[in-house]
Amino acid sequence: MTLKLLISLTLLALVGIGLYHTNKPLPPGISYRGPAAPLVDPVLLSDITRHYNNGSETRDHEIFDEVFRLIGQAEQFVLVDMFLYNSTQPEGTVHRPLAEQLTDALISRKRARPGLQIVVISDPLNTMYGGTTSPWFEALRQEGITVVETSLPPLRDSNPAWSVIWRVCCQWFGNNPEGGWLDNALGNHPVTLRSYLALPNFKANHRKLLVVDEGPEMRALVTSANPHDGSSRHSNLGLSFTGPAVRDVLRSERAVLAMSGAETSMIDAWLSREDRNARIDHESSEQVAVLTESAILDAALTMINAASTGDRLDLAVFYLSHRKVVEALLAAAGRGAALRVLLDANSEAFGHSKSGIPNRQVAMELHKAGVPVRWCNTQGEQCHSKLLMLRPEKGHTRILLGSANFTRRNLDDLNLETNVSVSVKEDSPIADKATRFFNQQWRLGPDDDPVMSLPYEAWADESRFRYWRYRIMEATGLSTF
């Protein structure tokens, strides 16, 4: 066999591996689309950091206060699935110790109720893909609490240019938390080279949710907030609810456990109990649907495509780059919908400067088409919400929120994500609070105190080079967004 033929066969094999792992069947239960169910006892929770002209700031942060309250009253069952669960933070700013607080809340309740069943699911990024240990995970395990680090290889590859190499050369070696010699970006314990070889796969269990028993009911909370110290100043949203849709959250979480090779009997028992005890007296004209992965994209496009003259469409999101979403927004504006887009400037993350990609490039497109765009006035924190809201001229307000940014990784069955799609009366407390959350950040500008947002010109970047860099990164997966 000639060298040329050998090289050709090797390249062909790599291409085949790459094509398979970017298009392979999804694990069972992934990309879950829950049916519309009655929205029962909903509570919208918001985190907002405000910056004042005298340099001070205030924080109205409701989400983890509610998380800790719900854990503190649980008698039988707690399920946590959250992406960033660690105590890293940039220097120079006081952050809330969310990782420690969540760990303490779970351990305290387990000790108070030894029979309480608790399962914690998170992303392997928190242990640098097995290259170190998490003190929080180890503390939970010592108390008999189940901790599952999600197995990501069964998911499709979001960055095939690297992942095909990693799958051939590196995944077989596993990792060793005791053998590290490289600086750890997420802690002080050194990590192995294998941790950094896994990192460019750019995939994650990005979900952020909680399920607990609350009296005779089960309650779920779906949010964009992480139990991560460095994220504790971010703006975020979350929705808490009871009723039949909670079973859909449990079903979608069972799929993550099964994909990771973890025991599912605890979830199975609760699903069986909930199915037996399902009440049929939940009647409401307001509805909620639990959506994961690409089902979130379908819901977003349906909402945007429904907007026309007389309808109001508001979007507040940390990352906006998905081409179908951008094109749908431009089309909605062309149909006469009153569209407003509030974005993070992507200027920094946890003390490190960023290039502004992709939001500033997408903002340029929208601005040139006449779409109003403003930037959250962040000072070290992130505008981390993922909110899409349609307020039609007539009919119910529709709200989409949860963990998913509007990017290829988040919406194309690459990451694991959980959102809820809600339909509520226009004068409902949920619609009212969501509207106030958006309006407060939209209207308070440079001449106000606090300064909540800035005009498009404040962070405008109309470089064609960086625009096409964004387009290539989005299309190929060579990006962290």
N, C-alpha and C positions, 0 to 999 in steps of 0.2 A: 504494500500500500504506500503510495507516494505521500510525501509530507503535505502537498497541496490538497489531496483528497482527504487526508486526516483532518486538516484544518477545516475543510468544507463540511465534513460530517459533524465535527464538534460544534461549529457555528449553527448548523441545522438543528442539532440536538438542543442547543441553548435556546434557539428561537421557539422550538416546539415546547420546551418547558415553560418559557415565558408566556406563550399563548395559552397554554393550558391553565396556568395559575392566575391569569387575569380574566379567564372566562369560565372557569370550572363551576360546577353546581354549588350553590350555597349550602352550608350545613342546614339540616332541618330546623325550621322555626325561625331562621334569620330572614330579615325583610318581612316583618310581621305587619299585617294590616287588620287591626281590630275593627269590629263593626261599630257603627254609631250606637251609643248606649246612653241611657238617661244620665245627665250630669247631676250628681247628688252631693249636697253640702259642699260646694266648691269654695276654696279660699285662694285668692291670688296674693302671692308674696313677692315683695320687691326689695332689692338692695340698691341703694343709691349713695354715692359719695359726692358731696358738694364742696366746691372750692370757692372761697370768698376773696374779695379784693385785698383784704388785709393779710392774706397768706394762710389763714386758718382753714380748716375743713371740718365738716361734720359727716357722720355716717348713719344712715337709717338702714340697718341691715336686719331683715326679718327672717330670712330663709333658714339659717342654721339655728336661730333661736327656736323656730318651729320644729326643726329636725330633732333638737335635743329634748324639746317638750314631748314630742311623740314617742321617742325612745323611752323617756322617763316614765310614761304611763303604760307601756306595753306589758302585757301579762303572758303572752304565749309565743309571739313570733315577731322577728325583725329581719328584714332583708335590706341590705345596703348594696348598691352597685354604683360606684363613683370612680371617675377616671384618675384625677390627681389626688393622692392621699399621702402627703408628706409635708415636712416642716421647712422646706427650703424657702428662702425669702431674700430679697435684696437688702443690702445694708442701708441704714440711714432713715428708715421709716418704721414706725411701730405697726406691726401687723397682729391680727388676732390669731392665737395659736389653735387653729381649727383642727389640725390633725390630732393634737393632744386632747383637745376637748371632745372630739368624736370618740376617740379611743376610751377616754375616761367615762363618757356617757354609756357606752356599750358595756364596759366592764362593770361599772357600778350597777347597772340594771341586771346584768347576769348574776352578780353576787346577791342582789336583793331577791331575784327570782331564779333560783338555780335550774328550774325546769324550762326556762325561756329558751326557745330555739332561735339562734342567731346565725345568719350566714352573711359574710361580707365578700363581695366580688369587686375586684379592682384590676387595674392595668399593670402589666409587668414592667412598665417604665419606672414604677415606684421602687423597684429593686434593680434597676438598670438591666432588665432582662436576665435576672438571675445572677448578676455579677456582684451583688451585695445583698444584705438582708435589711428588711424594714423593721425598725424597733417597734413601730406601731402594730404591724402584722404579728410580730413575735409575741408582743404583750397580749394580743387578742387570743392567739393560739394557746398560750399558757393558761388562759381562763376557760378553755374548752370551747371557744368560739371558732366556727368554721371560717377559714379565709381561703378564697380561691383566686389565684392570679390567672387571668384569662389566657387561654392558649390561642395565640393569634395566627399561627401557620395555616389552620383550616380556612381562614378568610382569603378572599381574593387579594392578589398583590396590587398595591396602589402605585408602587414605584418599580415596575418590572425591569428597568434598566439595571438596577442594583439587585433586586430580589432574586433574579434568575441566577446570579453569581453566588449569592448567599445560600440559596437552596442547594447548589451543587457542592460548594466548598466548605461551608461553615456551620450550617445548622446541625450537623451530626455531632459536633463536639460538645453540645450542651453549654454549661457555664459553671463556674466555681466561685461562690461568694467568699472563699478563703484565699483565693489565689490572685487577687488583684494587685496591680502595680501602677495603674494609670489614675490620674485625678478624676474624681467623680463629680459630674456636673450637678448631681442631685444630693450631694452629701459629702461627708468627710472620709468615708471608708473607701479606699482605693478599689477600682474595678478592673476587670480584665479587658483585653483587646476585643474579646468576643462580645462584650456589651456594646461597644461602639460599632462593631460590624452588624449587629442586629438593629441598631438605631435607624439607619437610612431606609429600612423597609417602610417607614412612614405609615404605619397602621396602628390602630388603637381600639380598645374598648373605651369609647368616649362618653358612655352613658353616665347619667347623674340622677339617681332616683332612690327612693325609700319606700318600703311597704311595711306596715305594722298592723297589729290588731288594735282596735280602738273600741272598747266595749264589745258589743255583739257584731260590729262591722269590721271590715278591713279598710284601711286608708292608704292611699298612695300619694306620693309627692314626686312630681317630675319637674326638674329644674335645669338651669344652666350653670349652677354654682358647684364648685369643688371644695372638699375639705382639705384645702391646701393653704398653708399660712401665707405664701406670697400672693395668693389670689383673694385674700380676705377683704381687700378694699374695692374689688371689682363691682360694677353694676351688673345685676342679674335679675332674672324672674323665675318664679316657680308656681306651679298650680298643685294644690292639694285637693283630693276628692275621695269620696266613698262611692259605693254602688257597684254595679256589675262590671264596669270597666276595669276595676282593680284586678279582676281575674285575668284580663288581657295582659296587664303588666306582669303578673306572675307567669303566665304562659311564655311570654317573650323572654323572661329571665331564665326559665327552665332551659330554653334553647342554648343560652350562654353556658350554663353549667354542663349540659350534655356535650357541647362542642369542646369544652375544656377537659372532658373526661372525669368530671366531678360527680359526686353522688347527687341524685335528683330526688331521692325518696322523700325528703322533707317537703320540697315544693309539691311533689305529687300528692302527698297527704293533704296539704292545704288546698290544693286545687280540687281534690275530691270532696273535701268538706265544704268548700265554697259552692261547688256545683250542686251538692245535695241540699244546702241551705239557701240556695239562690232565691231571693225574694222577687216576686213579680209585681209588687205594689209600688215600684219606683216609676212613677209616671211624671214626665217632665217634657216640656217643649224645648228645653235646653239640653244639648247633647254633647258628648265627648267621645272621641275615638283615639285609641292608643296606636301609634304608628312607629315603626322602626325602619332604619336604613332607607332604601329607595322609595318606600311608601310615603316617606316625608316629602320627597321631591314631588311625587304625584299630587299630594295635597297642596303643596305650595303653588305648583303650576295651575291647578284647578282654581285656587283662590285668585291668583293674579289674572288669569284669563277671563274670569268672571267680572272683572272691574271695567267699568265704562263710564260714560258721562254721568255726572251726579254722584258717583261713588267715590269714597275716600279710601286710599290704600296707603298704609304706613308700614315702613320696614326699619327696624333697629337691629343691627347685627354686627358681630365682631369681625367676621370674614364674609365678604361677598365676592364670588369669583365664578360661580357655575354659569356656563354660557347660556344654557336654556333659561335659567332664572333671569339673567341680565336681558336677554332678548325678549322675554315675556314682559318684563318691567317696561322696556322701551315701547313695546306694542301697546301696553295698557295706557301709557302716557299719550300715545298717538290716538287712542280711542277717546281721550278726554277725561280719563280718571284723574282725580286729584291725588297725586302721588307725592309722598315725602320719604326721603331716605336719610337715615341717621346712622353714621358709621364711626367706628374706631379708626383713628388715623394710622394705625399700625406703625407707630413711631418708636415704641419701646416695649420690651417684655422682660419683667423681673430684673430690671437694672441694666439691660442690654439694649443698645440702639438697634432699630430695624429699618428696612429700606422703604417702608410704605406700601410694598407690594402685598396683596393685590388691590387693596381698597382704593388707593389713590388713582390707580389706572382705570378701575371700573367707574369711579366717581367722575373721571374726565369724560367717559362715554355718556354717562347719564346727564351731566351738566351741559354738554354740547347739544344734547337733545332737548334741553329745556326743563329737565327734571330737577326740582329743588333738592340740594344735598347739603347737609351740615355735618360737622364733626363733633363728637363728644369732647368736651374739655377735660381730658385726662391729664393727670400729673403723676405718672408712675404706675397708676392702675390701668385697667382695661375696661372699655365699654363692651362688656362680655355677654350681654343679652342676645337672644336669638328670637326676635318677635316679629311676626307678620300679622297685620290686622286689616281686615276688610270691613268697612262700615258702609254698606250699600245705602242708596237713597231710600229704599224700602226694604224691610226685612231684618232678619237677625244679623248681629255682628258676629264675624267669624275670626277666630284667633288661633294662630299656630305658634307654639313655643316649646322649648325643651333644650336638648343638648346640641342639636345639629346646627353648625354653621352652614351657610349656603355655598358650599364648595363641592368639587368633584369627590374628594375623599369622604366628605360627610354624607353625601346624598346618592352616591352611585354604588352602594353595597360594598364598600371598602372598609370603612370604620364600622363599629357598632354604635348606634345612636338610638335615643328614645325621645319622641315628641308626643304632644297631645294636640289634637285638633278640636276646637271647641266652637259650638254655635250657641249664642246666648242672645237674649233680648237686648236691644240697644240701650235700655235704661237699667240693665242689671248691674249689681255691684262689681261683677267681674269686668264687664265692658267699660264701666265708669273708671275703675282703677287703672286698667290697661291704657285707656285714653289719657288719663292724667299722668301716668308714668311717661308716656311718649311726649305729651305736650310740654311737660315741665322741662324736659331736656331740650326740646326743640326751640322753645320760645326764649329761654333765658340766655341771652347772648352777651357780647362784650360790654354792653352798656348797663347790664344788670348785675345784681349781687345776690346770690352767687352766680358765677359764670358757668353755665351748664353746657353750652355748645358754641361753636365757632362757625363762621361762614365758610363756604367752599374755598374761597381764596386763601384762607389761613394755611391750608395744607395742600393746595393744588400742585399737581405734578403732571405736566403735559408732555413729558419726554416720550417720544415715540419708541426709543430704545427700550425703556423700562416697560412700556405698554406691551411690546412684543415679547419681552422677557416674561412678563406675567402670562401671556397667552401660551407660550411654550411650556412654562412650568405647570400650568393648569392642565394642559393636554397630555403631558408625558408623565406626570406624577413626581417630577424632580422638584419637589417643594415640601415645605412643612405645613402648608395650609390645605 
